[in-house]
């Protein structure tokens, strides 16, 4: 299995603070994102990823986020096999120290 490129929560926070345009996808469940998610992230629960491929562009890189980094890693493996450019935020939201926004 191919290795998944990673990004740390710290690196991601720095990129966002510099104003970089990144494609972030939070794959946690609805009740988890209620607690707060990275404002720039889009929410697609892990179970909906296979049906959401039409929303993703193979030319772009996507950074996947979950609570601890496990589920997002699984999503990354799946998408990488489909030919997408992916990166996993290791440590997940448990280690995120940047801004969060509560989902309404």
GURO-478658 format. One line per 8 residues: for each residue x, y, z of N, C-alpha, C. Coordinates in Angstrom, 1 decimal, padded with zeros to 4 digits. Atoms other than C-alpha are relative to their C-alpha. Layout:
N
X,Y,Z,X,Y,Z,X,Y,Z; ...
end
This chain:
104
000.8,-001.2,000.0,000.0,000.0,000.0,000.9,001.2,000.0; -000.8,-001.2,000.1,001.3,003.4,-000.9,-000.1,000.9,001.3; 000.1,-000.9,-001.2,002.2,005.8,001.9,-000.8,001.2,-000.2; 000.8,-001.2,000.0,-000.1,008.6,002.7,000.8,001.2,000.4; -000.7,-001.2,-000.4,001.4,012.1,002.7,-000.8,000.6,001.2; 000.7,-000.5,-001.2,000.7,013.8,006.1,000.3,001.5,000.1; -000.3,-001.4,-000.4,000.5,017.3,007.5,-000.4,000.0,001.5; 000.3,-000.1,-001.4,000.6,018.1,011.2,-001.0,001.2,000.2
001.0,-001.1,-000.3,-002.1,020.3,012.8,000.7,001.4,000.0; -000.8,-001.2,-000.1,000.7,022.9,013.4,000.3,000.5,-001.4; -000.3,-000.4,001.4,001.7,023.0,009.7,-001.2,000.5,-000.7; 001.3,-000.5,000.7,-001.9,023.3,008.6,-000.4,001.3,000.5; 000.4,-001.3,-000.6,-002.6,026.1,011.0,000.9,001.1,-000.5; -000.9,-001.0,000.6,000.5,028.0,009.7,-000.4,000.3,-001.4; 000.4,-000.3,001.4,-000.6,027.6,006.1,-001.3,000.8,-000.1; 001.2,-000.7,000.0,-004.1,028.8,006.9,000.2,001.5,000.4
-000.3,-001.4,-000.5,-002.7,031.8,008.8,000.7,000.8,-001.1; -000.7,-000.7,001.1,-000.6,032.7,005.7,-001.0,000.2,-001.1; 001.0,-000.2,001.0,-003.8,032.6,003.8,000.0,-000.9,-001.2; 000.0,001.0,001.1,-003.1,029.6,001.6,-001.4,-000.6,-000.2; 001.3,000.6,000.4,-006.1,028.2,-000.2,000.2,-001.5,000.0; -000.2,001.4,-000.1,-006.4,024.6,000.9,-001.4,-000.6,-000.1; 001.3,000.7,000.1,-009.1,022.0,000.3,-000.1,-001.0,001.2; 000.1,000.8,-001.2,-010.0,020.6,003.8,-001.3,-000.7,000.0
001.2,000.7,-000.1,-012.5,017.9,004.3,000.0,-000.7,001.3; 000.2,000.6,-001.3,-013.7,016.9,007.7,-000.9,-001.2,-000.1; 000.8,001.3,000.2,-014.9,013.2,007.7,-000.7,-000.5,001.2; 000.6,000.4,-001.2,-016.2,013.1,011.2,-001.6,-000.1,-000.1; 001.5,000.1,000.1,-019.9,012.3,012.0,-000.6,001.4,000.4; 000.8,-001.2,-000.2,-022.5,015.0,012.3,000.1,000.5,001.4; -000.1,-000.5,-001.4,-022.5,015.1,016.1,001.4,000.4,000.4; -001.4,-000.4,-000.3,-018.7,015.4,016.2,000.3,001.4,-000.5
-000.3,-001.3,000.6,-018.6,018.4,013.9,-000.8,001.1,000.7; 000.7,-001.0,-000.8,-021.2,020.1,016.1,000.9,000.7,001.1; -000.9,-000.5,-001.1,-018.4,020.5,018.7,000.9,001.1,-000.6; -000.9,-001.0,000.6,-016.5,022.6,016.2,000.9,-000.6,-001.1; -000.9,000.5,001.0,-014.6,022.2,013.0,000.8,001.2,-000.5; -000.8,-001.1,000.5,-011.9,024.2,011.2,-000.8,000.7,-001.0; 001.0,-000.8,000.8,-013.8,027.1,009.6,000.2,-000.2,-001.5; -000.2,000.1,001.5,-012.2,026.5,006.1,-000.4,-001.4,-000.5
000.3,001.3,000.4,-013.2,022.8,006.1,-001.4,-000.2,-000.5; 001.3,000.4,000.6,-016.0,021.2,004.2,-000.3,-001.3,000.8; 000.3,001.2,-000.7,-017.9,018.4,006.0,-000.6,-001.0,-000.9; 000.6,001.1,000.7,-018.4,015.1,004.3,000.3,-001.2,000.9; -000.2,001.2,-000.9,-018.9,012.2,006.8,000.7,-001.2,-000.8; -000.8,001.1,000.6,-016.6,009.2,006.1,-000.9,-000.9,-000.9; 000.8,000.9,000.7,-019.5,007.0,005.1,-000.6,000.5,-001.3; 000.6,-000.6,001.2,-020.6,009.5,002.4,001.1,000.2,-001.1
-001.1,-000.3,001.0,-017.2,009.8,000.7,-000.2,-000.8,-001.3; 000.1,000.7,001.3,-017.8,007.0,-001.9,-001.1,000.7,-000.9; 001.1,-000.6,000.8,-021.0,008.8,-003.0,000.3,001.5,-000.3; -000.3,-001.5,000.2,-019.3,012.3,-003.0,001.2,000.2,-000.9; -001.2,-000.1,000.9,-016.5,011.6,-005.5,-000.2,001.1,-001.1; 000.3,-001.0,001.0,-018.2,013.9,-008.0,000.3,001.4,000.5; -000.3,-001.3,-000.6,-017.5,016.8,-005.6,001.5,000.3,000.0; -001.4,-000.1,-000.1,-013.8,016.1,-005.7,000.7,000.1,-001.4
-000.7,-000.3,001.2,-011.3,017.2,-008.4,001.4,-000.7,000.1; -001.3,000.7,-000.1,-008.3,014.9,-009.2,001.2,000.9,-000.2; -001.1,-000.9,000.2,-006.2,017.9,-010.0,000.4,000.7,001.3; -000.2,-000.7,-001.3,-006.5,019.3,-006.5,000.4,-001.0,001.1; -000.3,000.9,-001.1,-005.0,018.0,-003.3,-001.0,000.3,001.1; 000.9,-000.1,-001.1,-007.3,017.4,-000.4,000.6,-000.4,001.3; -000.6,000.3,-001.3,-006.4,017.4,003.3,-001.2,-000.5,000.8; 001.1,000.7,-000.8,-008.6,015.0,005.4,000.3,000.1,001.5
000.0,-000.3,-001.4,-009.4,015.6,009.0,-001.1,-000.9,000.7; 001.0,000.6,-000.9,-011.1,013.5,011.7,000.4,000.3,001.4; -000.2,-000.3,-001.4,-011.0,013.3,015.5,001.5,-000.3,000.3; -001.4,000.3,-000.4,-007.6,011.5,015.8,001.0,-000.3,-001.1; -000.9,000.3,001.1,-006.3,010.9,012.3,-000.1,-001.4,-000.6; 000.2,001.4,000.5,-007.4,007.2,011.9,-000.9,000.0,-001.1; 001.1,000.1,001.1,-010.6,007.6,009.9,000.5,000.7,-001.2; -000.4,-000.8,001.2,-009.1,010.3,007.7,001.1,-000.8,-000.7
-001.0,000.8,000.7,-006.2,008.0,007.0,-000.6,-001.1,-000.9; 000.7,001.0,000.7,-008.6,005.3,005.9,-000.6,000.6,-001.3; 000.6,-000.7,001.2,-010.4,007.8,003.6,001.1,000.3,-001.0; -001.1,-000.3,000.9,-007.0,008.8,002.2,000.4,-001.2,-000.8; -000.4,001.3,000.7,-006.1,005.2,001.3,-001.0,-000.2,-001.1; 001.0,000.2,001.0,-009.4,004.8,-000.4,000.1,000.9,-001.2; 000.0,-001.0,001.1,-009.2,008.0,-002.4,001.3,-000.1,-000.8; -001.3,000.1,000.7,-005.5,007.5,-003.3,-000.2,-001.1,-001.0
000.2,001.1,001.0,-006.5,004.2,-004.9,-000.9,000.4,-001.1; 000.8,-000.5,001.1,-009.1,006.1,-006.9,000.7,001.0,-000.9; -000.8,-000.9,000.8,-006.4,008.4,-008.2,-000.1,001.5,000.5; 000.0,-001.4,-000.5,-006.9,011.5,-005.9,001.2,000.3,000.7; -001.2,-000.5,-000.8,-004.2,013.6,-004.3,-000.5,000.3,001.4; 000.5,-000.1,-001.4,-004.6,013.3,-000.6,001.1,000.3,001.0; -001.0,-000.2,-001.2,-002.9,014.3,002.7,-000.9,-000.2,001.2; 000.7,000.3,-001.3,-003.9,013.2,006.2,000.5,001.0,001.1
-000.4,-000.8,-001.1,-003.9,015.6,009.1,000.2,-000.9,001.2; -000.3,001.0,-001.1,-002.2,013.4,011.8,-000.4,000.7,001.3; 000.4,-000.5,-001.3,-003.4,013.8,015.3,-001.4,000.5,000.1; 001.4,-000.5,000.1,-006.8,015.1,014.1,-000.3,001.2,000.8; 000.5,-001.2,-000.7,-008.9,017.6,015.9,000.4,-000.1,001.5; -000.4,000.1,-001.3,-007.7,016.3,019.2,001.3,000.9,000.2; -001.2,-000.8,-000.1,-004.4,018.1,018.5,-000.1,001.4,-000.7; 000.2,-001.3,000.7,-005.8,021.1,016.6,-000.1,001.1,001.0
000.0,-001.2,-001.0,-005.1,024.4,018.4,-000.4,001.2,-000.7; 000.4,-001.2,000.7,-006.3,026.7,015.7,-001.5,000.3,000.2; 001.4,-000.4,-000.2,-009.7,028.3,015.3,-001.0,-001.1,-000.4; 001.0,000.9,000.3,-012.8,026.2,015.3,-001.3,000.8,-000.1; 001.3,-000.6,000.1,-016.3,027.1,014.3,-001.0,-001.0,000.3; 001.1,000.9,-000.3,-019.4,025.5,015.7,-000.9,000.0,-001.2; 001.0,000.1,001.1,-021.7,024.2,013.0,-001.3,000.3,000.5; 001.4,-000.4,-000.5,-025.1,025.7,013.2,-001.0,-001.1,-000.4
end
